[in-house]
Amino acid sequence: MRSLWQALDDLPAPAGDAEYPGVDRISYDSRTGQVQFECGVSGFASQTSYNGFYYSPGDVPLGFGGTGDMTLAPSGAGWCWEETEGDNWYYTERLRSGWDYYEMHF
């Protein structure tokens, strides 16, 4: 069975300066198999936030960028992480099996 990353490799490259609509960056974490699609960044310095969606091959919620040191706790319809001595926080919510939405705030 092909992995999602292998399937993404087969996508045609955007022509010229074109990009995939709504996606700013695609990244892959080889440790977790997470493929993250960054769709928005706003703010500056300590007020920066990121949002997008990701594929989780294990169908489990994952931390930002595949970060394994985030202990996620149930929160509303999803899971969250909050920095104990700071104001950074992360939220992720299942969209469908294997796919999740995320927000990371620094």
A tleap script that builds the chain and sets N, CA, C and O, in Angstrom:
source leaprc.protein.ff14SB
mol = sequence {
  NMET ARG SER LEU TRP GLN ALA LEU ASP ASP
  LEU PRO ALA PRO ALA GLY ASP ALA GLU TYR
  PRO GLY VAL ASP ARG ILE SER TYR ASP SER
  ARG THR GLY GLN VAL GLN PHE GLU CYS GLY
  VAL SER GLY PHE ALA SER GLN THR SER TYR
  ASN GLY PHE TYR TYR SER PRO GLY ASP VAL
  PRO LEU GLY PHE GLY GLY THR GLY ASP MET
  THR LEU ALA PRO SER GLY ALA GLY TRP CYS
  TRP GLU GLU THR GLU GLY ASP ASN TRP TYR
  TYR THR GLU ARG LEU ARG SER GLY TRP ASP
  TYR TYR GLU MET HIE CPHE
}
set mol.1.N position { 0.827 -1.178 0.000 }
set mol.1.CA position { 0.000 0.000 0.000 }
set mol.1.C position { 0.879 1.252 0.000 }
set mol.1.O position { 1.843 1.335 0.761 }
set mol.2.N position { 0.555 2.198 -0.830 }
set mol.2.CA position { 1.328 3.436 -0.935 }
set mol.2.C position { 1.015 4.367 0.228 }
set mol.2.O position { -0.124 4.435 0.691 }
set mol.3.N position { 2.024 5.076 0.692 }
set mol.3.CA position { 1.793 6.054 1.756 }
set mol.3.C position { 1.261 7.342 1.140 }
set mol.3.O position { 1.377 7.563 -0.066 }
set mol.4.N position { 0.681 8.178 1.977 }
set mol.4.CA position { 0.189 9.467 1.497 }
set mol.4.C position { 1.333 10.276 0.924 }
set mol.4.O position { 1.170 10.944 -0.097 }
set mol.5.N position { 2.498 10.225 1.570 }
set mol.5.CA position { 3.638 11.013 1.101 }
set mol.5.C position { 4.048 10.565 -0.300 }
set mol.5.O position { 4.381 11.405 -1.136 }
set mol.6.N position { 4.032 9.266 -0.574 }
set mol.6.CA position { 4.343 8.778 -1.915 }
set mol.6.C position { 3.328 9.304 -2.919 }
set mol.6.O position { 3.688 9.680 -4.034 }
set mol.7.N position { 2.071 9.329 -2.528 }
set mol.7.CA position { 1.033 9.853 -3.422 }
set mol.7.C position { 1.239 11.343 -3.671 }
set mol.7.O position { 1.043 11.816 -4.790 }
set mol.8.N position { 1.635 12.090 -2.633 }
set mol.8.CA position { 1.892 13.517 -2.811 }
set mol.8.C position { 3.067 13.752 -3.748 }
set mol.8.O position { 3.063 14.708 -4.523 }
set mol.9.N position { 4.074 12.883 -3.681 }
set mol.9.CA position { 5.211 13.007 -4.584 }
set mol.9.C position { 4.789 12.888 -6.036 }
set mol.9.O position { 5.436 13.458 -6.915 }
set mol.10.N position { 3.716 12.158 -6.303 }
set mol.10.CA position { 3.244 11.958 -7.670 }
set mol.10.C position { 2.374 13.095 -8.186 }
set mol.10.O position { 2.045 13.131 -9.371 }
set mol.11.N position { 1.994 14.030 -7.308 }
set mol.11.CA position { 1.196 15.165 -7.759 }
set mol.11.C position { 2.014 15.996 -8.735 }
set mol.11.O position { 3.221 16.148 -8.552 }
set mol.12.N position { 1.386 16.527 -9.754 }
set mol.12.CA position { 2.136 17.395 -10.673 }
set mol.12.C position { 2.579 18.660 -9.952 }
set mol.12.O position { 1.843 19.222 -9.141 }
set mol.13.N position { 3.778 19.091 -10.258 }
set mol.13.CA position { 4.269 20.332 -9.660 }
set mol.13.C position { 3.476 21.499 -10.213 }
set mol.13.O position { 3.118 21.503 -11.391 }
set mol.14.N position { 3.196 22.490 -9.380 }
set mol.14.CA position { 2.493 23.663 -9.897 }
set mol.14.C position { 3.310 24.301 -11.014 }
set mol.14.O position { 4.539 24.340 -10.950 }
set mol.15.N position { 2.635 24.789 -12.018 }
set mol.15.CA position { 3.319 25.409 -13.153 }
set mol.15.C position { 3.825 26.792 -12.783 }
set mol.15.O position { 3.106 27.574 -12.161 }
set mol.16.N position { 5.049 27.094 -13.159 }
set mol.16.CA position { 5.611 28.424 -12.918 }
set mol.16.C position { 5.604 28.790 -11.459 }
set mol.16.O position { 6.087 28.031 -10.619 }
set mol.17.N position { 5.058 29.954 -11.149 }
set mol.17.CA position { 5.001 30.436 -9.772 }
set mol.17.C position { 3.697 30.060 -9.083 }
set mol.17.O position { 3.448 30.493 -7.958 }
set mol.18.N position { 2.863 29.263 -9.737 }
set mol.18.CA position { 1.574 28.885 -9.167 }
set mol.18.C position { 1.775 28.016 -7.933 }
set mol.18.O position { 2.797 27.345 -7.794 }
set mol.19.N position { 0.801 28.035 -7.048 }
set mol.19.CA position { 0.838 27.223 -5.838 }
set mol.19.C position { -0.476 26.481 -5.706 }
set mol.19.O position { -1.434 26.765 -6.425 }
set mol.20.N position { -0.519 25.537 -4.792 }
set mol.20.CA position { -1.782 24.868 -4.510 }
set mol.20.C position { -2.662 25.864 -3.762 }
set mol.20.O position { -2.252 26.372 -2.718 }
set mol.21.N position { -3.849 26.155 -4.261 }
set mol.21.CA position { -4.703 27.176 -3.650 }
set mol.21.C position { -4.959 26.916 -2.163 }
set mol.21.O position { -5.382 25.827 -1.773 }
set mol.22.N position { -4.699 27.922 -1.354 }
set mol.22.CA position { -4.972 27.844 0.073 }
set mol.22.C position { -3.909 27.163 0.910 }
set mol.22.O position { -4.002 27.179 2.138 }
set mol.23.N position { -2.896 26.560 0.287 }
set mol.23.CA position { -1.838 25.866 1.028 }
set mol.23.C position { -0.539 26.656 0.869 }
set mol.23.O position { -0.053 26.856 -0.244 }
set mol.24.N position { 0.016 27.101 2.001 }
set mol.24.CA position { 1.254 27.872 1.977 }
set mol.24.C position { 2.490 26.987 1.982 }
set mol.24.O position { 3.511 27.327 1.383 }
set mol.25.N position { 2.394 25.851 2.661 }
set mol.25.CA position { 3.562 24.979 2.795 }
set mol.25.C position { 3.108 23.568 3.136 }
set mol.25.O position { 2.133 23.378 3.863 }
set mol.26.N position { 3.821 22.582 2.609 }
set mol.26.CA position { 3.574 21.174 2.937 }
set mol.26.C position { 4.856 20.626 3.546 }
set mol.26.O position { 5.935 20.784 2.975 }
set mol.27.N position { 4.741 19.982 4.705 }
set mol.27.CA position { 5.914 19.400 5.349 }
set mol.27.C position { 5.621 17.971 5.785 }
set mol.27.O position { 4.467 17.580 5.966 }
set mol.28.N position { 6.677 17.213 5.945 }
set mol.28.CA position { 6.566 15.796 6.307 }
set mol.28.C position { 7.477 15.508 7.486 }
set mol.28.O position { 8.634 15.930 7.499 }
set mol.29.N position { 6.961 14.792 8.475 }
set mol.29.CA position { 7.750 14.382 9.634 }
set mol.29.C position { 7.980 12.880 9.534 }
set mol.29.O position { 7.045 12.094 9.682 }
set mol.30.N position { 9.211 12.486 9.284 }
set mol.30.CA position { 9.519 11.062 9.088 }
set mol.30.C position { 9.361 10.250 10.370 }
set mol.30.O position { 9.178 9.035 10.302 }
set mol.31.N position { 9.426 10.892 11.538 }
set mol.31.CA position { 9.272 10.158 12.807 }
set mol.31.C position { 7.840 9.679 13.006 }
set mol.31.O position { 7.611 8.557 13.457 }
set mol.32.N position { 6.884 10.530 12.667 }
set mol.32.CA position { 5.477 10.205 12.919 }
set mol.32.C position { 4.708 9.859 11.647 }
set mol.32.O position { 3.630 9.269 11.716 }
set mol.33.N position { 5.258 10.222 10.484 }
set mol.33.CA position { 4.556 10.033 9.220 }
set mol.33.C position { 3.560 11.140 8.942 }
set mol.33.O position { 2.815 11.080 7.964 }
set mol.34.N position { 3.542 12.157 9.805 }
set mol.34.CA position { 2.597 13.272 9.650 }
set mol.34.C position { 2.943 14.087 8.408 }
set mol.34.O position { 4.100 14.439 8.178 }
set mol.35.N position { 1.916 14.379 7.615 }
set mol.35.CA position { 2.042 15.315 6.503 }
set mol.35.C position { 1.201 16.527 6.884 }
set mol.35.O position { -0.016 16.428 7.039 }
set mol.36.N position { 1.866 17.673 7.033 }
set mol.36.CA position { 1.198 18.882 7.514 }
set mol.36.C position { 1.037 19.879 6.376 }
set mol.36.O position { 1.983 20.150 5.636 }
set mol.37.N position { -0.169 20.421 6.242 }
set mol.37.CA position { -0.496 21.403 5.225 }
set mol.37.C position { -0.768 22.730 5.929 }
set mol.37.O position { -1.827 22.920 6.527 }
set mol.38.N position { 0.191 23.638 5.853 }
set mol.38.CA position { 0.043 24.941 6.503 }
set mol.38.C position { -0.780 25.844 5.584 }
set mol.38.O position { -0.442 26.034 4.415 }
set mol.39.N position { -1.854 26.392 6.126 }
set mol.39.CA position { -2.777 27.189 5.310 }
set mol.39.C position { -2.847 28.651 5.707 }
set mol.39.O position { -3.434 29.454 4.981 }
set mol.40.N position { -2.273 29.012 6.822 }
set mol.40.CA position { -2.318 30.403 7.226 }
set mol.40.C position { -1.378 30.708 8.369 }
set mol.40.O position { -1.200 29.902 9.283 }
set mol.41.N position { -0.779 31.888 8.307 }
set mol.41.CA position { 0.082 32.397 9.371 }
set mol.41.C position { -0.336 33.835 9.586 }
set mol.41.O position { -0.540 34.583 8.630 }
set mol.42.N position { -0.461 34.219 10.845 }
set mol.42.CA position { -0.789 35.608 11.128 }
set mol.42.C position { -0.042 36.051 12.366 }
set mol.42.O position { 0.430 35.227 13.149 }
set mol.43.N position { 0.063 37.346 12.537 }
set mol.43.CA position { 0.737 37.899 13.697 }
set mol.43.C position { 2.214 38.111 13.461 }
set mol.43.O position { 2.720 37.949 12.351 }
set mol.44.N position { 2.893 38.475 14.532 }
set mol.44.CA position { 4.316 38.790 14.470 }
set mol.44.C position { 4.973 38.402 15.788 }
set mol.44.O position { 4.420 38.630 16.863 }
set mol.45.N position { 6.145 37.820 15.690 }
set mol.45.CA position { 6.961 37.437 16.853 }
set mol.45.C position { 6.163 36.600 17.850 }
set mol.45.O position { 5.693 35.517 17.502 }
set mol.46.N position { 6.002 37.082 19.086 }
set mol.46.CA position { 5.341 36.274 20.119 }
set mol.46.C position { 3.821 36.220 19.963 }
set mol.46.O position { 3.142 35.605 20.784 }
set mol.47.N position { 3.288 36.845 18.939 }
set mol.47.CA position { 1.842 36.810 18.696 }
set mol.47.C position { 1.529 36.090 17.380 }
set mol.47.O position { 0.533 36.395 16.723 }
set mol.48.N position { 2.377 35.142 17.002 }
set mol.48.CA position { 2.207 34.427 15.735 }
set mol.48.C position { 1.311 33.218 15.910 }
set mol.48.O position { 1.401 32.507 16.912 }
set mol.49.N position { 0.445 32.986 14.933 }
set mol.49.CA position { -0.384 31.781 14.954 }
set mol.49.C position { -0.349 31.117 13.575 }
set mol.49.O position { -0.252 31.783 12.545 }
set mol.50.N position { -0.431 29.801 13.590 }
set mol.50.CA position { -0.429 28.985 12.379 }
set mol.50.C position { -1.696 28.150 12.383 }
set mol.50.O position { -2.177 27.743 13.441 }
set mol.51.N position { -2.238 27.894 11.191 }
set mol.51.CA position { -3.364 26.977 11.110 }
set mol.51.C position { -3.291 26.202 9.810 }
set mol.51.O position { -2.672 26.630 8.836 }
set mol.52.N position { -3.935 25.062 9.822 }
set mol.52.CA position { -3.938 24.200 8.651 }
set mol.52.C position { -4.550 22.864 8.992 }
set mol.52.O position { -5.410 22.761 9.866 }
set mol.53.N position { -4.098 21.843 8.291 }
set mol.53.CA position { -4.590 20.490 8.545 }
set mol.53.C position { -3.450 19.522 8.311 }
set mol.53.O position { -2.441 19.867 7.696 }
set mol.54.N position { -3.619 18.302 8.811 }
set mol.54.CA position { -2.569 17.304 8.636 }
set mol.54.C position { -3.164 15.921 8.499 }
set mol.54.O position { -4.295 15.647 8.901 }
set mol.55.N position { -2.343 15.059 7.909 }
set mol.55.CA position { -2.669 13.651 7.789 }
set mol.55.C position { -1.906 12.902 8.868 }
set mol.55.O position { -0.698 13.084 9.022 }
set mol.56.N position { -2.610 12.059 9.615 }
set mol.56.CA position { -2.012 11.241 10.665 }
set mol.56.C position { -2.163 9.778 10.271 }
set mol.56.O position { -3.268 9.241 10.341 }
set mol.57.N position { -1.072 9.111 9.854 }
set mol.57.CA position { -1.191 7.726 9.398 }
set mol.57.C position { -1.701 6.769 10.471 }
set mol.57.O position { -2.268 5.727 10.141 }
set mol.58.N position { -1.512 7.098 11.736 }
set mol.58.CA position { -2.010 6.254 12.822 }
set mol.58.C position { -3.405 6.633 13.264 }
set mol.58.O position { -3.943 6.044 14.201 }
set mol.59.N position { -3.998 7.612 12.597 }
set mol.59.CA position { -5.332 8.110 12.938 }
set mol.59.C position { -5.414 8.530 14.403 }
set mol.59.O position { -6.401 8.258 15.087 }
set mol.60.N position { -4.362 9.196 14.871 }
set mol.60.CA position { -4.317 9.739 16.234 }
set mol.60.C position { -3.957 11.220 16.149 }
set mol.60.O position { -3.267 11.625 15.213 }
set mol.61.N position { -4.407 12.040 17.105 }
set mol.61.CA position { -4.027 13.449 17.075 }
set mol.61.C position { -2.530 13.599 17.315 }
set mol.61.O position { -1.952 12.904 18.151 }
set mol.62.N position { -1.911 14.507 16.577 }
set mol.62.CA position { -0.472 14.735 16.695 }
set mol.62.C position { -0.197 16.193 17.017 }
set mol.62.O position { -1.010 17.068 16.721 }
set mol.63.N position { 0.953 16.449 17.623 }
set mol.63.CA position { 1.363 17.808 17.940 }
set mol.63.C position { 1.791 18.577 16.706 }
set mol.63.O position { 1.889 18.013 15.616 }
set mol.64.N position { 2.042 19.850 16.876 }
set mol.64.CA position { 2.438 20.747 15.798 }
set mol.64.C position { 3.730 20.270 15.142 }
set mol.64.O position { 4.740 20.072 15.817 }
set mol.65.N position { 3.691 20.090 13.846 }
set mol.65.CA position { 4.881 19.660 13.116 }
set mol.65.C position { 5.380 18.295 13.533 }
set mol.65.O position { 6.565 17.998 13.379 }
set mol.66.N position { 4.496 17.451 14.062 }
set mol.66.CA position { 4.903 16.124 14.504 }
set mol.66.C position { 5.581 16.113 15.853 }
set mol.66.O position { 6.119 15.087 16.270 }
set mol.67.N position { 5.563 17.247 16.544 }
set mol.67.CA position { 6.219 17.351 17.844 }
set mol.67.C position { 5.684 16.292 18.795 }
set mol.67.O position { 4.486 16.239 19.074 }
set mol.68.N position { 6.571 15.464 19.283 }
set mol.68.CA position { 6.164 14.400 20.185 }
set mol.68.C position { 6.120 14.811 21.636 }
set mol.68.O position { 5.584 14.078 22.467 }
set mol.69.N position { 6.679 15.985 21.967 }
set mol.69.CA position { 6.725 16.380 23.376 }
set mol.69.C position { 5.504 17.179 23.814 }
set mol.69.O position { 5.496 17.738 24.910 }
set mol.70.N position { 4.481 17.241 22.982 }
set mol.70.CA position { 3.222 17.886 23.362 }
set mol.70.C position { 2.281 16.819 23.895 }
set mol.70.O position { 1.906 15.901 23.165 }
set mol.71.N position { 1.899 16.928 25.151 }
set mol.71.CA position { 0.916 16.009 25.708 }
set mol.71.C position { -0.456 16.608 25.471 }
set mol.71.O position { -0.819 17.618 26.074 }
set mol.72.N position { -1.213 15.980 24.591 }
set mol.72.CA position { -2.527 16.501 24.219 }
set mol.72.C position { -3.596 16.003 25.183 }
set mol.72.O position { -3.611 14.833 25.564 }
set mol.73.N position { -4.486 16.905 25.570 }
set mol.73.CA position { -5.594 16.575 26.468 }
set mol.73.C position { -6.911 16.841 25.746 }
set mol.73.O position { -6.994 17.778 24.952 }
set mol.74.N position { -7.941 16.037 26.007 }
set mol.74.CA position { -9.245 16.298 25.379 }
set mol.74.C position { -9.720 17.713 25.694 }
set mol.74.O position { -9.571 18.204 26.814 }
set mol.75.N position { -10.300 18.361 24.672 }
set mol.75.CA position { -10.806 19.726 24.831 }
set mol.75.C position { -11.913 19.955 23.811 }
set mol.75.O position { -11.650 19.974 22.609 }
set mol.76.N position { -13.124 20.126 24.268 }
set mol.76.CA position { -14.241 20.322 23.351 }
set mol.76.C position { -14.366 19.142 22.399 }
set mol.76.O position { -14.463 17.992 22.828 }
set mol.77.N position { -14.361 19.434 21.117 }
set mol.77.CA position { -14.457 18.385 20.093 }
set mol.77.C position { -13.095 17.874 19.657 }
set mol.77.O position { -13.007 17.053 18.743 }
set mol.78.N position { -12.010 18.355 20.309 }
set mol.78.CA position { -10.669 17.959 19.878 }
set mol.78.C position { -9.722 17.744 21.041 }
set mol.78.O position { -10.107 17.227 22.090 }
set mol.79.N position { -8.477 18.150 20.840 }
set mol.79.CA position { -7.420 17.982 21.837 }
set mol.79.C position { -6.607 19.260 21.876 }
set mol.79.O position { -6.504 19.975 20.879 }
set mol.80.N position { -6.022 19.545 23.053 }
set mol.80.CA position { -5.231 20.762 23.171 }
set mol.80.C position { -3.967 20.522 23.988 }
set mol.80.O position { -3.838 19.525 24.698 }
set mol.81.N position { -3.056 21.450 23.867 }
set mol.81.CA position { -1.830 21.508 24.656 }
set mol.81.C position { -1.638 22.961 25.033 }
set mol.81.O position { -1.829 23.851 24.204 }
set mol.82.N position { -1.261 23.212 26.280 }
set mol.82.CA position { -0.947 24.561 26.729 }
set mol.82.C position { 0.396 24.550 27.430 }
set mol.82.O position { 0.669 23.678 28.255 }
set mol.83.N position { 1.224 25.510 27.103 }
set mol.83.CA position { 2.525 25.638 27.747 }
set mol.83.C position { 2.320 25.955 29.219 }
set mol.83.O position { 1.548 26.853 29.557 }
set mol.84.N position { 2.998 25.233 30.096 }
set mol.84.CA position { 2.781 25.431 31.538 }
set mol.84.C position { 3.304 26.775 32.033 }
set mol.84.O position { 2.690 27.383 32.909 }
set mol.85.N position { 4.407 27.243 31.499 }
set mol.85.CA position { 4.966 28.527 31.944 }
set mol.85.C position { 5.105 29.466 30.753 }
set mol.85.O position { 6.211 29.865 30.388 }
set mol.86.N position { 3.993 29.807 30.164 }
set mol.86.CA position { 3.992 30.704 29.013 }
set mol.86.C position { 2.592 30.807 28.441 }
set mol.86.O position { 1.617 30.367 29.051 }
set mol.87.N position { 2.510 31.400 27.253 }
set mol.87.CA position { 1.193 31.590 26.657 }
set mol.87.C position { 1.009 30.834 25.341 }
set mol.87.O position { 0.035 31.076 24.628 }
set mol.88.N position { 1.919 29.930 25.007 }
set mol.88.CA position { 1.783 29.140 23.789 }
set mol.88.C position { 0.712 28.066 23.968 }
set mol.88.O position { 0.609 27.447 25.027 }
set mol.89.N position { -0.084 27.854 22.918 }
set mol.89.CA position { -1.089 26.794 22.984 }
set mol.89.C position { -1.340 26.226 21.599 }
set mol.89.O position { -1.060 26.859 20.581 }
set mol.90.N position { -1.875 25.018 21.592 }
set mol.90.CA position { -2.124 24.269 20.365 }
set mol.90.C position { -3.477 23.576 20.489 }
set mol.90.O position { -3.838 23.085 21.558 }
set mol.91.N position { -4.219 23.542 19.384 }
set mol.91.CA position { -5.504 22.845 19.362 }
set mol.91.C position { -5.591 22.058 18.067 }
set mol.91.O position { -5.200 22.550 17.009 }
set mol.92.N position { -6.105 20.834 18.146 }
set mol.92.CA position { -6.313 20.011 16.964 }
set mol.92.C position { -7.664 19.308 17.083 }
set mol.92.O position { -8.099 18.933 18.172 }
set mol.93.N position { -8.307 19.144 15.941 }
set mol.93.CA position { -9.636 18.535 15.927 }
set mol.93.C position { -9.781 17.669 14.682 }
set mol.93.O position { -9.400 18.065 13.581 }
set mol.94.N position { -10.341 16.477 14.880 }
set mol.94.CA position { -10.523 15.545 13.771 }
set mol.94.C position { -11.497 16.093 12.747 }
set mol.94.O position { -12.574 16.582 13.090 }
set mol.95.N position { -11.106 16.005 11.485 }
set mol.95.CA position { -11.987 16.366 10.373 }
set mol.95.C position { -12.690 15.119 9.848 }
set mol.95.O position { -13.892 15.123 9.582 }
set mol.96.N position { -11.908 14.058 9.707 }
set mol.96.CA position { -12.393 12.738 9.309 }
set mol.96.C position { -11.264 11.763 9.611 }
set mol.96.O position { -10.169 12.193 9.971 }
set mol.97.N position { -11.492 10.507 9.480 }
set mol.97.CA position { -10.492 9.504 9.830 }
set mol.97.C position { -9.146 9.812 9.170 }
set mol.97.O position { -9.048 9.893 7.945 }
set mol.98.N position { -8.120 9.979 9.994 }
set mol.98.CA position { -6.771 10.233 9.508 }
set mol.98.C position { -6.447 11.692 9.230 }
set mol.98.O position { -5.288 12.022 8.980 }
set mol.99.N position { -7.428 12.564 9.265 }
set mol.99.CA position { -7.233 13.978 8.924 }
set mol.99.C position { -7.685 14.870 10.080 }
set mol.99.O position { -8.761 14.672 10.645 }
set mol.100.N position { -6.852 15.852 10.422 }
set mol.100.CA position { -7.136 16.745 11.539 }
set mol.100.C position { -6.826 18.198 11.168 }
set mol.100.O position { -5.945 18.469 10.353 }
set mol.101.N position { -7.563 19.119 11.778 }
set mol.101.CA position { -7.340 20.554 11.689 }
set mol.101.C position { -6.421 20.932 12.841 }
set mol.101.O position { -6.447 20.276 13.882 }
set mol.102.N position { -5.597 21.991 12.678 }
set mol.102.CA position { -4.784 22.447 13.815 }
set mol.102.C position { -4.678 23.965 13.847 }
set mol.102.O position { -4.819 24.650 12.834 }
set mol.103.N position { -4.423 24.464 15.062 }
set mol.103.CA position { -4.069 25.864 15.317 }
set mol.103.C position { -2.914 25.846 16.307 }
set mol.103.O position { -2.988 25.179 17.340 }
set mol.104.N position { -1.851 26.572 15.997 }
set mol.104.CA position { -0.724 26.724 16.921 }
set mol.104.C position { -0.521 28.200 17.172 }
set mol.104.O position { -0.339 28.973 16.231 }
set mol.105.N position { -0.552 28.606 18.448 }
set mol.105.CA position { -0.390 30.019 18.819 }
set mol.105.C position { 0.848 30.180 19.685 }
set mol.105.O position { 1.007 29.505 20.703 }
set mol.106.N position { 1.716 31.081 19.264 }
set mol.106.CA position { 2.943 31.377 20.017 }
set mol.106.C position { 2.819 32.721 20.700 }
set mol.106.O position { 3.747 33.153 21.384 }
savepdb mol mol.pdb
quit
